[in-house]
Amino acid sequence: MSDTLSHVAEDHADTAFRHWTFDTPGPVRIGSGEHRRMFCRMLLDTHHPYKPAVIDWPPLAPDALARLTSLPIWDMAVQTEGRASVRVRTYAASIREPLLAEALTLDAAEEARHKVVLSKLVQAYGIALAPEPDYIEPRDPEWAWMLTGYSECIDSFFAFGLFRAARESGYFPEPLVETFEPVIQEEARHILFFVNWAAWYRRNLPWWRRPWHALRVAAIWIALVRERLAIARGIDADGGVHDSNFLAANRGTLNATLTPKALFEMCLEENERRMSGYDARLLRPSVMPAVARFALRFLKR
């Protein structure tokens, strides 16, 4: 009986995690106080209470274990989550509006939880990590928060598609995919929260501050594009060199038809699917879907 109740509770938590509607009916003006309450409540109300310490990591067959341990991403992934949690927490501490501060604090806690999940995963499967750097609080909390948010908008868009490809191809066994699934969906909530914060924040800036803010956002996008190009060449965010040929080397295992066109289409489909359960009045990330659709216009030729 207790096992049945436990499964019912888990199913309820998972449904609440993926589906949410704001309690106020009717249109919500972007930039209004109701808009702020809507995107903050979305993040707070959909929090999933899973605990990394009790995750039961499934045993892997030798070939699956070899594929997992050979991925050149674990150092970067753990450190990225470590930096993100500090950046978001620092920005949250600078906010005086109670509900927004509460939502940002939760966001930071979930980023820290992602780092714990990854640390538990590499520990469970015997993956050696490089020593972690010190995670220093940023001097400009707002810049660091925006850098983290826009970075996640890029990375999550591609992660959605690649995660689906790994699931469908059997690159990772289904139990491992299911175990890691909440982390991927949490990133969808994070970027949904961020793009609504960005629109709300921009609408509430005095007119004379908007040009400077636009320049800061443009500088962030330029920095992120340069960083991604460096990673594609095999240089990580700290200047270390790693194997950047993961997709080419594993294309046959992931999916024989995983062409750039197929990947972009898969990313678009997964982005839509993962956002579809949340209130339609919330803004959706638009830049990466627009880039993908623009690329597809040429790839389809």
C-alpha positions as CSV (number, residue, x, y, z in Angstrom):
1,M,0.0,0.0,0.0
2,S,2.8,2.4,0.9
3,D,4.5,1.8,-2.5
4,T,1.3,2.5,-4.3
5,L,0.8,5.8,-2.4
6,S,4.4,6.7,-3.2
7,H,4.0,6.1,-6.9
8,V,0.8,8.2,-6.9
9,A,2.6,11.0,-5.1
10,E,5.5,10.8,-7.6
11,D,3.0,10.9,-10.6
12,H,1.2,13.9,-9.1
13,A,4.5,15.8,-8.6
14,D,5.6,15.0,-12.1
15,T,2.3,16.2,-13.6
16,A,2.5,19.4,-11.5
17,F,6.1,19.8,-12.7
18,R,5.2,19.8,-16.4
19,H,1.7,21.5,-16.4
20,W,0.8,24.8,-15.0
21,T,-1.8,27.5,-15.5
22,F,-1.9,30.9,-13.9
23,D,-4.7,31.4,-11.4
24,T,-5.8,34.8,-12.9
25,P,-7.9,34.5,-16.1
26,G,-7.8,36.9,-19.0
27,P,-5.0,38.7,-20.8
28,V,-1.8,39.5,-18.9
29,R,0.1,42.6,-20.1
30,I,3.9,41.9,-20.5
31,G,5.8,44.0,-18.1
32,S,3.0,44.4,-15.6
33,G,3.0,43.3,-12.0
34,E,0.6,40.4,-12.9
35,H,3.2,39.3,-15.5
36,R,5.9,39.3,-12.9
37,R,3.6,37.3,-10.5
38,M,2.8,34.9,-13.3
39,F,6.4,33.9,-14.2
40,C,7.5,33.8,-10.6
41,R,4.5,31.6,-9.6
42,M,5.2,29.3,-12.6
43,L,8.7,28.5,-11.3
44,L,7.7,28.2,-7.7
45,D,4.6,26.1,-8.2
46,T,6.2,23.7,-10.6
47,H,9.2,22.9,-8.4
48,H,9.9,19.2,-8.4
49,P,11.0,17.8,-4.9
50,Y,13.3,15.1,-6.2
51,K,16.5,14.5,-4.1
52,P,19.8,13.8,-5.8
53,A,21.1,11.8,-2.8
54,V,18.4,9.1,-3.2
55,I,18.5,8.7,-7.0
56,D,19.0,5.1,-7.8
57,W,21.4,5.1,-10.7
58,P,20.8,2.0,-12.9
59,P,23.6,-0.5,-13.7
60,L,24.9,-0.1,-17.2
61,A,26.1,-2.7,-19.7
62,P,29.8,-2.4,-20.6
63,D,29.1,-0.8,-24.0
64,A,26.7,1.8,-22.5
65,L,29.1,2.5,-19.6
66,A,31.9,3.1,-22.2
67,R,29.8,5.5,-24.1
68,L,28.9,7.4,-21.0
69,T,32.4,7.7,-19.6
70,S,33.9,8.6,-23.0
71,L,31.7,11.8,-23.3
72,P,34.0,14.8,-23.1
73,I,31.5,17.0,-21.2
74,W,31.5,16.1,-17.6
75,D,34.1,18.6,-16.2
76,M,32.4,21.4,-18.2
77,A,28.9,20.4,-17.2
78,V,29.7,20.2,-13.5
79,Q,31.5,23.5,-13.5
80,T,28.9,25.3,-15.6
81,E,26.2,24.4,-13.0
82,G,28.5,25.4,-10.2
83,R,29.0,28.9,-11.8
84,A,25.3,29.2,-12.6
85,S,24.2,28.6,-9.0
86,V,26.5,31.2,-7.6
87,R,25.6,33.8,-10.3
88,V,21.8,33.3,-9.8
89,R,22.1,33.3,-6.0
90,T,24.1,36.5,-6.1
91,Y,21.6,38.2,-8.2
92,A,18.7,36.9,-6.1
93,A,20.4,38.5,-3.0
94,S,20.3,41.9,-4.8
95,I,16.5,41.9,-5.4
96,R,14.2,43.6,-2.9
97,E,10.8,42.5,-4.4
98,P,9.9,39.4,-2.2
99,L,8.3,37.1,-4.8
100,L,10.9,37.7,-7.5
101,A,13.7,37.2,-4.9
102,E,12.0,33.9,-3.8
103,A,11.8,32.6,-7.4
104,L,15.4,33.5,-8.1
105,T,16.6,31.8,-4.9
106,L,14.7,28.7,-6.0
107,D,16.3,28.9,-9.5
108,A,19.7,29.1,-7.9
109,A,18.9,26.1,-5.6
110,E,17.8,24.1,-8.6
111,E,21.1,25.0,-10.5
112,A,23.0,23.8,-7.4
113,R,20.9,20.6,-7.4
114,H,21.9,20.0,-11.0
115,K,25.5,20.1,-10.0
116,V,24.8,17.6,-7.2
117,V,23.0,15.3,-9.7
118,L,25.9,15.4,-12.1
119,S,28.4,14.8,-9.3
120,K,26.4,11.8,-8.1
121,L,26.2,10.5,-11.7
122,V,30.0,10.7,-12.3
123,Q,30.6,9.1,-8.9
124,A,28.2,6.3,-9.6
125,Y,29.9,5.4,-12.9
126,G,33.5,6.0,-12.0
127,I,34.1,9.1,-14.1
128,A,37.1,11.0,-13.1
129,L,36.7,14.8,-12.9
130,A,39.4,17.5,-13.0
131,P,39.7,19.6,-9.8
132,E,36.9,22.2,-9.6
133,P,37.8,25.9,-9.6
134,D,36.6,28.3,-6.9
135,Y,33.1,29.7,-7.7
136,I,33.5,33.4,-7.0
137,E,30.5,35.7,-6.6
138,P,30.4,38.1,-9.6
139,R,31.0,41.8,-9.2
140,D,28.1,42.6,-11.5
141,P,25.2,40.3,-10.4
142,E,22.8,41.5,-13.1
143,W,25.3,40.9,-15.9
144,A,26.1,37.4,-14.5
145,W,22.4,36.6,-14.2
146,M,21.8,37.6,-17.8
147,L,24.9,35.8,-19.0
148,T,23.6,32.6,-17.3
149,G,20.1,33.0,-18.7
150,Y,21.0,33.6,-22.3
151,S,23.6,30.9,-22.1
152,E,20.9,28.4,-20.9
153,C,18.6,29.5,-23.8
154,I,21.3,28.3,-26.3
155,D,22.4,25.2,-24.5
156,S,19.0,23.9,-23.5
157,F,17.6,24.2,-27.0
158,F,20.3,21.8,-28.4
159,A,20.1,19.6,-25.2
160,F,16.4,19.0,-25.8
161,G,17.1,17.6,-29.3
162,L,20.2,15.6,-28.4
163,F,18.5,14.1,-25.4
164,R,15.7,12.9,-27.6
165,A,18.2,11.5,-30.1
166,A,20.0,9.6,-27.3
167,R,16.7,8.2,-26.1
168,E,15.4,7.1,-29.5
169,S,18.7,5.6,-30.7
170,G,19.3,3.7,-27.4
171,Y,22.7,5.5,-27.1
172,F,21.8,5.6,-23.4
173,P,19.6,2.9,-21.9
174,E,16.0,3.9,-21.0
175,P,16.4,3.7,-17.2
176,L,19.3,6.2,-17.3
177,V,17.4,8.5,-19.6
178,E,14.4,8.4,-17.3
179,T,16.6,9.0,-14.3
180,F,18.0,12.2,-15.9
181,E,14.8,13.4,-17.4
182,P,13.8,15.8,-14.6
183,V,17.0,17.8,-15.0
184,I,16.3,18.4,-18.7
185,Q,12.7,19.5,-18.0
186,E,13.9,21.8,-15.2
187,E,16.1,23.6,-17.8
188,A,12.9,24.2,-19.8
189,R,11.3,25.9,-16.8
190,H,14.5,28.0,-16.2
191,I,14.6,29.4,-19.6
192,L,10.9,30.1,-19.6
193,F,11.3,32.0,-16.4
194,F,14.3,33.9,-17.7
195,V,12.8,35.1,-21.0
196,N,9.7,36.4,-19.2
197,W,11.9,38.1,-16.6
198,A,14.0,39.7,-19.5
199,A,10.8,41.0,-21.2
200,W,9.4,42.2,-17.9
201,Y,12.6,43.9,-16.9
202,R,13.1,45.6,-20.2
203,R,9.5,47.0,-20.2
204,N,10.1,48.5,-16.7
205,L,13.4,50.3,-17.5
206,P,13.3,54.1,-17.9
207,W,13.6,55.0,-21.6
208,W,17.0,56.5,-21.1
209,R,18.4,53.2,-19.7
210,R,17.1,51.0,-22.5
211,P,19.9,51.7,-25.1
212,W,22.6,50.8,-22.6
213,H,20.7,47.7,-21.6
214,A,20.3,46.7,-25.2
215,L,24.1,47.1,-25.7
216,R,24.8,44.9,-22.7
217,V,22.5,42.2,-24.1
218,A,24.2,42.4,-27.5
219,A,27.6,42.1,-25.8
220,I,26.4,39.0,-24.0
221,W,25.2,37.3,-27.2
222,I,28.5,38.1,-28.9
223,A,30.4,36.7,-25.9
224,L,28.3,33.5,-25.9
225,V,28.6,33.0,-29.7
226,R,32.4,33.3,-29.4
227,E,32.4,30.9,-26.5
228,R,30.4,28.3,-28.4
229,L,32.6,28.6,-31.4
230,A,35.6,28.0,-29.2
231,I,33.9,24.9,-27.6
232,A,33.2,23.6,-31.1
233,R,36.9,23.9,-31.9
234,G,37.6,21.9,-28.7
235,I,38.5,24.6,-26.3
236,D,36.3,24.8,-23.1
237,A,35.3,27.9,-21.2
238,D,38.5,27.9,-19.1
239,G,40.8,27.4,-22.1
240,G,41.2,23.6,-21.7
241,V,41.3,21.5,-24.8
242,H,38.9,18.5,-25.2
243,D,37.5,16.3,-28.0
244,S,35.0,18.4,-29.9
245,N,34.2,15.7,-32.4
246,F,31.5,14.0,-30.3
247,L,28.6,14.3,-32.8
248,A,30.7,13.2,-35.8
249,A,32.2,10.3,-34.0
250,N,28.8,9.1,-32.6
251,R,26.4,10.0,-35.3
252,G,25.9,6.4,-36.3
253,T,25.2,5.3,-32.8
254,L,22.9,8.2,-31.9
255,N,20.9,8.0,-35.1
256,A,22.0,7.2,-38.6
257,T,19.8,10.1,-39.9
258,L,20.9,12.7,-37.4
259,T,21.9,15.3,-40.0
260,P,22.1,19.0,-39.1
261,K,18.6,19.3,-40.7
262,A,17.2,16.5,-38.6
263,L,18.8,17.8,-35.4
264,F,17.4,21.3,-35.9
265,E,13.9,19.8,-36.5
266,M,14.2,17.6,-33.5
267,C,15.3,20.6,-31.3
268,L,12.3,22.6,-32.5
269,E,9.9,19.8,-31.8
270,E,11.3,19.1,-28.4
271,N,11.4,22.8,-27.5
272,E,7.7,23.1,-28.3
273,R,6.8,19.9,-26.5
274,R,8.6,20.8,-23.3
275,M,7.1,24.3,-23.2
276,S,3.6,23.2,-24.2
277,G,2.3,22.3,-20.7
278,Y,2.8,25.8,-19.2
279,D,0.4,28.7,-19.5
280,A,0.2,30.0,-23.1
281,R,0.3,33.6,-21.8
282,L,3.9,33.2,-20.8
283,L,6.4,34.2,-23.4
284,R,8.5,31.5,-25.0
285,P,12.2,31.6,-25.9
286,S,12.3,32.9,-29.5
287,V,15.9,33.5,-30.5
288,M,17.2,29.9,-30.9
289,P,14.0,28.7,-32.5
290,A,14.2,31.6,-35.0
291,V,17.9,30.7,-35.7
292,A,17.0,27.1,-36.2
293,R,14.1,27.9,-38.6
294,F,16.4,30.3,-40.6
295,A,19.0,27.5,-40.9
296,L,16.4,25.0,-42.0
297,R,15.4,27.3,-44.9
298,F,18.9,26.7,-46.3
299,L,19.4,23.1,-45.3
300,K,16.1,22.1,-46.9
301,R,17.5,23.3,-50.3
